[in-house]
Amino acid sequence: MKTWNNQSKFNALQKRVEELEKQVQERDQLLEHFCFLAENSADFVWEVNEDSVYTHVSPKITQLLGYEAQEVIGKRNFELMPPEESERAARVFSEMASNRKPFHLPENRNIHKDGRIIHIDTSAVPVFDVNGEFRGYRGTGREIKKDNRADELLRYIVNGTSSVVGQEFFRSLVKHLASALNMDFILLGELLEGRRDRIRTTAVWACNDYAPNFEYDLADTPCANVVGLEMCVYSKGVQELFPKDHLLIEMGIESYIGVPLFASDGSAMGILVGIHSKPMNAISLAESILSIFAARAAAELERRKKDEEMKLYSELVAHMAEGATLIRASDSRIIYTNQQFDQLFGYEKDELLERPAEILSAPIPEKGSSEVYANLIEAVKKSRIWNGEVLNVKKNGKIFCSYTSASMFESSRYGAVLLCLHRDITERKHLEKETLKVQKLESVGLLAGGIAHDFNNLLTGILGNISLIKYTSEKDEFIFQRIERLEKAALQASNLTKQLLTFAKGGDPVKEVVSLGELLTDTASFAIRDSNVKCSFSIAQDLRHVIADPWQITHVINNLTVNAVQAMPNGGEIQLRAENITVKETSNLPLKSGEYVKISIEDSGIGISEENLQKVFDPYFTTKQTGSGLGLAVSYSIIKNHDGYIGVSSLVEKGTSFQIYLPTSDIKTAPNTGEDITVKGKGRILIMDDEELVRDIALEALTYLGYDVQTSKEGRQAVNMYKEAIDKGIPFSAVIMDLTIPGGMGGREAIIELLKFDPNARVIVSSGYSKDAILQDYRKYGFRGFVAKPYNIAALSKAVDQVINDDHSK
């Protein structure tokens, strides 16, 4: 029993051995078959372990990648790929290996031993051992053969366009595309600026030659389905599809392909189109090639557009009115200036490049240096833009004020860059100061005018009574001297009133034709009397006349001459010059263009400090212990009211120069004013004035001179009295009317009524407040004469006598 069991076991074991030997034999045959297939397969066969390291490669690798098998075994399969491709393939392998899944890479790039890129289609399946453990992947790879014709065409087009840019590139592109794709027409077009419905061609190749560029609307054309959208291909019958596109019909077009052009920001730019008179073959080839070169054409269009914009901006900056500069934010150094900037700051072209920007800013007296541009950069970093006034210094050291705008942008070359635009506002600032002076004078004038008006009426009574006493009293020497002193004091008070009136809006000059030569010499000579100063005159022989108030101009010249004398306590010389000049629109003077007389009064005295020079024309400003501060302010107001200008320049310890500009007159001769005498007469005189004091002194003075005098408080009463006198047969020889009657009819309205009744009425206007245009040209309003308050008997007698007895008074 035991023997049989052992034999049975032996037979079973022998049978098992025979089965195993048969399996080994079959496996060896399979392995031999597999190796034969692997080594002779057209595909590259490979195996990698779980770490993607090659454990087997077929000899095909030598033909495919140029390596011997032993050179590859032990390397990771990703080591034969470009870096970016290696990363992509590694991610795919890792994901597939973690899930033990087969994978397929339809195209991956590998590096040939000679450096070429080989495109391989790869497939792989996972490998497990007898225990089911994952051991790696087994796969195949096959080279992807490119279309040789496409490569040749691409090479042909690239070679034909690679050496040119801009318009030459576009022309070369359409020519080579037409040749490569065997098409009759190739055109490249751009959308018109700001429009999406119209194209202008940039380059056109038509039937073996270049064609002129043209514009066309997209509506009803195949291009309408392309621009800003996607590629469209109509391989045949395009005319039937777009029957309203007359251009297709005229050219006999059968097939069409269009590719949209996009800018880097994704916006539509234009179109690249190929059209042919026959049906289109090799559509996929045309699609591929046009797509490739559409991107290149779009990039070139965008580059050209940017170049054109940069050129435009460059021209704009170069020719703009403002001075422009670019400053590198990192170190505050200048990297660009335009011509206007160089001229504004007084530098030569490129002289400022790479110099620190602070060289442009005016130094601060306390610090000796300025950090204007450093502060500008910080301010613009916060707000991106800054506007304001900046004190600058020219190359010659002259300081000027500019209105500056600053902004910041990023440059690929310089990083953050500050753009500064400067406009010189020095003259504007000067005019602003002049305007401020005028406003100050006008504010004072509001008060001064009212005071002067009332004070003049009082002075008329005072001066009239004094002059009446002087003419009627006995010639007692003691009394006569006192009367003359009183008259002198009243006249001085009258002059003060005239000064006050120049501040008021009513302080307008009562103008006449004036010859300045004698006025200047007489006034200046009188002003230097009893001083150790002499005055030299340089007055043009052909000096033109001016329309001016002679008393006011005399006051200005006297005031400036006296100031010059006081500026030279140890003696010296004043130079007074007068000349004809022409002021042009480009002159840096706050004057209208035209003809002027320029008067210069220059001394060599102590001068005026720069600080005080800005204030000399301000009312009540003075550096003198006994000065009123009104002299130069009055002078300024007088010249302004004459439509002129007065300026000043001075250097401490060198002297001061005042310049006066007065507009000239075409009238060649000035009238004589006559002598200052008292004239008696006969006739009836009507006086109209709201001030009783004025009426009384005028009545007494004219009665003393021999006239029959009547008085009236206001215009309506005066007109009625005038009419009654004519009705009674005792008409008035003359009427003296105050111009302004508060609460009643004044001279302006009354003379209208009188002249309606009697066109020959002889009326004299009287006022101490010359704010009305009537007093500057009283004859225009029907008056025959004018007498200014305050007046004495002599002035009143001359005015009345002239109106009554001079037939040419009108």
Secondary structure, 3 states (H helix, E strand, C coil): CHHHHHHHHHHHHHHHHHHHHHHHHHHHHHHHHHHHHHHHCCCEEEEECCCCEEEEECCHHHHHHCCCHHHHCCCEHHHHCCHHHHHHHHHHHHHHHHHCCCEEEEEEEEECCCCCEEEEEEEEEEEECCCCCEEEEEEEEEECCCCHHHHHHHHHHHHHHCCCCHHHHHHHHHHHHHHHHCCCEEEEEEECCCCCCEEEEEEEEECCCECCCCEEECCCCHHHHCCCCCCEEECCCHHHHCCCCHHHHHHCCCEEEEEEEECCCCCEEEEEEEEECCCCCCHHHHHHHHHHHHHHHHHHHHHHHHHHHHHHHHHHHHHCCCEEEEEECCCCEEEEECHHHHHHHCCCCCCCCCCEHHHHECCCCCCCCCCHHHHHHHHHHHHCEEEEEEEEECCCCCEEEEEEEEEEEEECCCEEEEEEEEEECHHHHHHHHHHHHHHHHHHHHHHHHHHHHHHHHHHHHHHHHHHHHHHHCCCCHHHHHHHHHHHHHHHHHHHHHHHHHHHCCCCCCCCEEECHHHHHHHHHHHHCCCCCEEEEEEECCCCCCEEECHHHHHHHHHHHHHHHHHCCCCCEEEEEEEEEEEECCCCCCCCCCEEEEEEEEECCCCCCCHHHHCCCCCCCCCCCCCCCCCHHHHHHHHHHHCCCEEEEEEECCCEEEEEEEEEECCCCCCCCCCCCCCCCCCCEEEEECCCHHHHHHHHHHHHHCCCEEEEECCHHHHHHHHHHHHHCCCCCCEEEEECCCCCCCCHHHHHHHHHHHCCCCCEEEEECCCCCHHHHCHHHHCCCEEEECCCCHHHHHHHHHHHHHCCCCC
